Structure formats: C-alpha cells, structure tokens
Amino acid sequence: MHVIVLTKKQWVTMLVIALLLIAGIAAAVIALCMQEDEPASVPTMAQVESYELQTIPLLAREIPVYSVNRDDKAIALTIDAAWDADKTKTILEILDRYDVKATFFLCGVWVDAYPEMVKEIAAHGHVIGNHSLTHPHMNRLSEAEIQNELTKLDDTIEQLTGKRCTLFRAPFGEYNDTVVKTVRSLGYEIVQWDVDSVDWKEGRSAETILNSVLKKLQSGSIILSHNNGYHIETYLPKLLETAIADGYHFVTVPELLPEGNHTIDNNGVWQPQ
C-alpha cells in the first residue's frame, strides 16, 4: 500500500483552495437569493429596451406567437410604448399617410403619463395591446401578480378607450410556462415578434434599421418597433412604402391570426388547422 505524505505547504494550499470554493458557493447563493427577492420597478429607457430578439427558453413548453403561417404576404407592424411620446404623433401621421393600421403594445407607466395619446391611438383605428402595468420581469411573478399586471392596466385602458385588450406582450420578451398559461387563461393571446427593428439601440442608422427589417420579412411576419425608437420617423415611411411595393399588406395582429383551430409549433409559428 502506498502512503501519500503531504508537506505543510501542500496542506496549506489545499486548505486555501477549499476555503475559496466555499466562499464562492456562498456568494453565489446569496446573489441568487437577492435576485429572487428584488422587487419589480418602474423601468428606465435603457432597462426597457436593452434586449435583442429573445430565443425561446428551453424550459418553456408553452410558446407565444412569433409569426403566422400564411402565404398572402400579410404582415403586422407592432409598436411598443414604455417611455416618452414625442414621436408618437409623427408615427400616427405616417401610418395615416400609408393607410396602415398597427398594433400598439402599451405599458402602464406610459398610459398613466400620456392618457390623451392612448385615446388618440385608438381614435386612429389602431389596436392596443397590453404590455404590463409596471414592465417587470414576468418570470419572477406568481400567477396572482401576473394577473394584477394585466387586469389593472386593462382597467385603465378600458376607461380611456372603451375597450379591453385581447393581446399581451411580455416585457423584455421574457416568459415561462406560468406566464404563458396565466396570460391565456385570462383570455389574452401572448404575442412576440420574428422581425426586430432593434430601433432602441443608439448608433444604428435609419438605413441599417430599414435593411435589417426588409431582409427578414416574409408572409405572416410580426415586426417589432418602438414609439420612440431611433430614426423611426425616417425609416418607418420607407419601410411601409418598400414593403407595400414588394406586395406586402399590413394588418393588425388580430387580423393576422386566422380564426378557427390552430397550433403553435416549437418555433412560435401559428399554424391554422
């Protein structure tokens, strides 16, 4: 039998390594607990829009709608509003000019700040969707908290427009099975996007935004833009004009979703049956 003899220096080294490992594990556990206990807060512009097109979480089996399987070149423009409103009137004028109806997903803090603008969006014939009351990370919420985020905002939207929402878009594009199931149990369809303008990101030119959207368009696409996105007043008319010239026609999200039985595949594609 071989006997392993460790020197004092080796014992000290092993002890230091063990202590470092224990400290690292403890720090990770503390950080996780703090993250879980962090309350939802009113978002800033950077917090709201600093995301790319989200991939479908591997742990989620319930999938939102990302696009629709169609062959008639129908597409939907969606516009998220969670901060500022100085470009919104210009957007409405552009949409009127091209006779396009869009779907606006409104956050509660925006609705409270700009109630007259909410009325104007509805008066122009656009569809309003629910983008949550406080723009939280929905994955961290219970079923009751998710319900509160949707129903309280819809109470206000109904007071302003006379209608409740039938569509919901998750803040940050985040969701899990609890979010999707709860949202649908409340009578909403949960809607994402397959074409991201990334117009929240500073430094991208109007031409870059336009080209990135146009090359991804296909029948049944859902486009994500923002009411105060960079260069939206420049790229939006060119997007509408070019897409229409290419044979696309813009519809609202409810119009994009065919009536009747359907499935949603693993890529989030709404498949009529």
C-alpha positions in Angstrom: 0.0 0.0 0.0 1.3 3.4 -1.0 1.3 6.1 1.6 0.8 9.7 0.4 2.7 12.2 2.5 1.7 15.8 2.2 4.0 18.6 3.2 2.8 21.5 5.4 2.9 23.8 2.3 0.7 21.4 0.4 -1.8 21.2 3.3 -2.0 25.0 3.4 -2.5 25.2 -0.3 -5.4 22.6 -0.2 -7.0 24.5 2.7 -6.9 27.8 0.9 -8.4 26.3 -2.3 -11.2 24.7 -0.2 -12.0 28.0 1.6 -12.1 29.8 -1.8 -14.5 27.2 -3.1 -16.7 27.5 -0.1 -16.7 31.3 -0.3 -17.6 31.2 -4.0 -20.5 28.9 -3.4 -21.8 31.1 -0.5 -21.5 34.2 -2.6 -23.5 32.6 -5.5 -26.2 31.5 -3.1 -26.5 35.0 -1.6 -26.6 36.7 -5.0 -29.3 34.3 -6.2 -31.5 35.0 -3.1 -31.1 38.7 -3.6 -32.1 38.4 -7.2 -35.2 36.5 -6.4 -36.3 39.0 -3.7 -35.7 42.1 -5.9 -39.0 43.9 -6.4 -40.3 44.9 -9.8 -39.5 48.6 -10.5 -40.6 51.2 -13.0 -38.3 50.8 -16.0 -35.9 53.3 -17.4 -35.4 53.6 -21.2 -32.2 51.6 -21.0 -33.8 48.8 -18.9 -36.9 48.6 -21.1 -35.3 48.4 -24.5 -31.9 46.8 -24.0 -32.7 43.4 -25.4 -32.3 41.6 -28.7 -34.8 39.2 -30.2 -35.3 36.6 -27.5 -34.8 32.9 -28.2 -37.4 30.6 -26.9 -36.5 29.4 -23.4 -35.6 25.7 -23.3 -37.6 25.2 -20.1 -40.8 26.6 -21.6 -43.2 24.2 -23.3 -45.9 26.8 -23.7 -45.0 29.1 -26.7 -46.2 32.6 -27.6 -47.0 33.6 -31.2 -43.9 34.8 -33.0 -45.3 34.7 -36.5 -48.1 33.2 -38.5 -48.0 30.6 -41.3 -49.6 32.5 -44.2 -48.9 32.8 -47.9 -50.8 36.0 -48.8 -47.9 38.4 -47.8 -49.9 39.8 -44.8 -47.6 41.2 -42.1 -48.2 43.1 -38.8 -46.4 46.2 -37.5 -46.3 46.3 -33.7 -45.1 49.3 -31.8 -44.1 49.1 -28.1 -44.6 52.2 -25.9 -43.0 52.3 -22.5 -41.1 55.7 -22.4 -41.6 59.1 -23.9 -44.1 60.1 -26.5 -42.5 62.9 -28.5 -42.5 60.9 -31.8 -45.9 59.2 -31.4 -47.9 61.9 -33.3 -45.5 61.7 -36.1 -45.8 57.9 -36.2 -49.6 58.2 -36.4 -49.4 60.7 -39.2 -47.1 58.4 -41.2 -49.4 55.4 -40.6 -52.4 57.5 -41.8 -50.4 58.6 -44.9 -50.0 55.0 -46.0 -53.4 53.8 -44.7 -51.7 51.3 -42.4 -53.2 50.1 -39.1 -50.7 49.0 -36.4 -50.8 47.2 -33.1 -49.5 49.3 -30.2 -48.4 47.5 -27.0 -48.7 50.0 -24.2 -47.0 49.8 -20.7 -48.9 51.1 -17.7 -46.4 53.8 -16.8 -46.8 55.2 -20.4 -50.6 55.0 -20.3 -50.6 56.9 -17.0 -48.2 59.6 -18.4 -50.0 60.0 -21.7 -53.7 59.2 -21.4 -54.7 61.6 -24.2 -52.2 59.8 -26.6 -53.8 56.5 -25.7 -57.2 57.9 -26.8 -55.6 59.2 -30.0 -54.1 55.9 -30.9 -57.5 54.2 -30.5 -59.2 57.1 -32.4 -56.9 56.5 -35.4 -58.2 52.9 -35.6 -55.1 51.1 -34.3 -55.3 48.1 -32.0 -54.0 48.4 -28.4 -52.3 45.5 -26.7 -51.3 45.1 -23.1 -47.5 45.4 -22.3 -47.9 45.1 -18.5 -48.6 47.6 -15.7 -45.0 48.1 -14.5 -42.8 46.4 -17.1 -41.5 43.8 -14.7 -39.6 40.6 -15.3 -42.7 38.4 -15.6 -40.7 35.2 -15.0 -40.4 36.2 -11.3 -44.1 36.8 -10.7 -46.7 34.5 -9.3 -50.0 33.8 -11.1 -51.8 36.4 -9.0 -49.1 39.0 -9.7 -49.2 38.3 -13.4 -53.0 38.7 -13.3 -52.6 42.0 -11.5 -50.1 43.3 -14.1 -52.6 42.7 -16.9 -56.0 43.4 -15.4 -55.1 46.7 -13.6 -53.6 48.1 -16.8 -56.7 47.0 -18.8 -59.0 48.7 -16.4 -57.3 52.0 -17.2 -57.2 51.3 -21.0 -60.9 50.5 -20.9 -61.7 53.7 -19.1 -59.8 55.6 -21.8 -60.9 53.8 -24.9 -63.9 51.8 -24.0 -62.2 48.5 -24.9 -60.2 45.9 -23.1 -57.1 44.3 -24.7 -57.0 40.8 -26.1 -53.3 40.7 -26.8 -50.3 40.7 -24.4 -46.6 41.2 -25.0 -44.2 40.2 -22.2 -41.7 42.9 -21.1 -38.1 42.1 -22.2 -39.5 39.3 -24.3 -39.3 37.1 -21.2 -41.7 34.3 -20.4 -42.1 30.8 -18.9 -44.9 28.3 -18.8 -46.5 30.1 -15.8 -46.6 33.4 -17.7 -48.0 31.9 -20.9 -50.6 29.7 -19.2 -51.8 32.5 -16.9 -52.0 35.1 -19.7 -54.0 32.7 -21.9 -56.3 31.7 -19.0 -57.2 35.4 -18.7 -58.3 35.5 -22.4 -55.3 37.1 -24.0 -53.0 35.8 -26.7 -49.4 36.3 -25.9 -47.5 37.8 -28.9 -43.8 38.2 -29.6 -42.2 39.0 -33.0 -40.0 37.4 -35.6 -38.6 40.7 -37.1 -36.8 43.0 -34.7 -36.0 46.6 -35.9 -33.6 47.0 -32.9 -34.5 50.7 -33.2 -33.9 51.1 -29.4 -30.2 50.8 -29.9 -28.3 54.0 -30.3 -25.8 54.3 -33.2 -27.6 52.3 -35.8 -28.6 54.4 -38.9 -32.0 54.6 -40.4 -30.7 52.7 -43.4 -29.2 49.9 -41.3 -32.5 49.5 -39.4 -34.5 49.5 -42.6 -32.3 47.0 -44.4 -32.3 44.7 -41.4 -36.1 44.6 -41.3 -36.7 44.3 -45.0 -34.4 41.3 -45.5 -36.2 39.3 -42.8 -39.8 40.0 -43.9 -42.0 37.1 -45.0 -45.7 36.3 -45.1 -47.1 36.3 -41.5 -44.2 38.3 -40.0 -44.7 40.4 -36.9 -42.4 43.4 -36.8 -41.2 45.0 -33.5 -40.6 48.7 -33.4 -40.8 51.3 -30.6 -42.7 54.5 -30.4 -39.6 56.5 -29.5 -37.1 54.4 -31.4 -34.1 56.0 -33.0 -34.8 57.2 -36.6 -38.3 55.8 -36.6 -39.6 58.9 -38.2 -37.1 58.4 -41.0 -37.1 54.6 -41.5 -40.9 53.9 -41.0 -42.2 55.6 -44.1 -39.5 53.9 -46.2 -40.4 50.6 -44.6 -44.1 50.9 -45.3 -43.5 52.2 -48.9 -41.0 49.5 -49.8 -42.9 46.6 -48.2 -46.1 47.7 -49.9 -44.3 48.0 -53.3 -43.0 44.4 -52.7 -46.6 43.1 -52.4 -46.9 43.0 -48.7 -50.0 44.4 -47.0 -50.1 45.5 -43.3 -52.8 44.2 -41.0 -53.3 44.3 -37.2 -52.2 41.4 -35.1 -55.8 40.2 -34.5 -56.3 40.3 -38.3 -53.0 38.4 -38.8 -54.2 35.4 -36.7 -56.6 33.3 -38.7 -59.8 32.3 -37.0 -60.5 28.7 -36.1 -58.5 25.8 -34.8 -54.7 26.2 -34.8 -51.5 25.0 -33.2 -48.3 26.9 -32.3 -45.2 25.0 -33.2 -41.9 24.9 -31.3 -40.7 28.0 -33.3 -43.7 30.0 -32.2 -45.4 29.8 -35.6 -49.2 29.9 -35.5 -50.4 27.1 -37.8 -54.0 27.2 -38.9 -55.7 23.7 -39.0 
